[in-house]
Amino acid sequence: MKITHISAECYPVAKVGGLADVVGALPKYQHDAGFTSEVIMPFYDNKFTKNSEFSVLFTSKLNLGKQEYPYQVKTLNNNNLGFNLYLVDIPELLFTDYVYSFDDTDRFLAFQIAALNWMLTWDEKPTTVHCHDHHTGLIPFMMTQSKDYSALKNIPTVLTIHNAQYQGWFSHEKVGLIPEFNFSNVGLLDWDGSINPLASAIKCAWKVTTVSPSYMEEMKKAANGLESLLSHESAKCTGILNGIDWEVWNPETDPYLIGNYNINTVELGRDVNKKWLCSQYNLDFKKPLFAFIGRLVGEKGADLFPKAFEKALQKSNISIFLLGSGNDAVEVKLIELKKDFEGSYNAFIGYDEKLAHIVYAGADFILMPSRVEPCGLNQMYALRYGAIPIVRSIGGLKDTVIDISEKGGFGICHKEVTVLEITEAIERGVKLFKNKTTYNKIRKKIMGINHSWDASALAYINLYKSLNQ
Ligand code: ADP
């Protein structure tokens, strides 16, 4: 079996969020399970590509409408990622220091065309083509509808929806950029008057998955306009919970940490990381430390953070640390808040992979008051590192965190995303922190919960097998 993943992100090559973590881990587990699993992604102008060596495998030109673009497919030399990695280098479109921007329609359409053109030349075609999110959402359409790709028509395709909020919409005026197809099937590209790559993939892929069972159900009621389409296509849709890379995210070996630890040395080990964090960011080590890591967007509840943090800091003797970036107005407010709560609140506005690892290892609680959370990886990293997750019960958070008031519970859950519920959840965390026996017991317990990719990677393999019978 040969599985070809096509994606805009893949850790450690280029990461914006959870998509990268999934595409950097799932193929590795599939490869370890004895299958050929590979990733095709864009060649960006970033630290990874600057510091690595590549060999050119293929040189050609692609057409985006009337415009011609030269491109190359490169492979990574000295690859120790655990799967084959291929990067599509289109210098005029993809070789940028960002992953996403305003010109994504042309960039990712060219990427998809280049990937398929190259695939046409392969002797051994994939057993399954696995597309991730809207950036690769036109591939199932092109493989089944464009005459250029008729040789790929019978290869099963899988779409995984990592986030249905973003759909890649563009105007029908740009339809000429898509390689020629039977125009009477243009409806397969359309949703609500626009070309919608995510909707098109839901219609054209052989199977559609998303990253948690609860999110699959929730999308039928709220999916940024795609609810009825997902309900209609529900027979081919399934939710498979993401795993985490058990090797990369291992507090015992994690090279980013100030001090490594395992389930037996958790108390001392976490203290070392918390001490460093508190000394770097002027926080009191003795107080319970609540942290948020992530994109500052409405889906994560970020607009409520300034008010919720203010209230929680006024009410309780705690520290809060935030690592993230996103909405400008929210960033400004979160920076302003530092003045009022010097010594008990701090924020790093930006992206920092090392710091994120230290926060999972040093913060006592990880906050995730998400409005939408398809799967969420932060809570799983928190569990693995012994930080207690405080989550809004939705999507993947609902599938992975049980409230301490319930049998077998280990986290703190709240129902709504409001300032009141966030501050009340923090207050429950404070109480738990004070009860040292229970707190320490829970820390050890959560570190033993296994969220590695083993089970989910197998679920994907079974899905591919069902398509190739
Ligand atoms: P999403 O994909 O919606 O952003 P996930 O919870 O699925 O959210 O994944 C987020 C991933 O991105 C995690 O690995 C998290 O640690 C990382 N991350 C998010 N923001 C930052 C940041 N500012 N600095 C470092 N890592 C971050």
Residues whose N, C-alpha, C, O or C-beta is under 5 A from the ligand:
A	BS01	ADP	V16 G17 G18 L19 I293 G294 R295 L323 G324 S325 G350 Y351 D352 E353 A356 G376 L377 N378
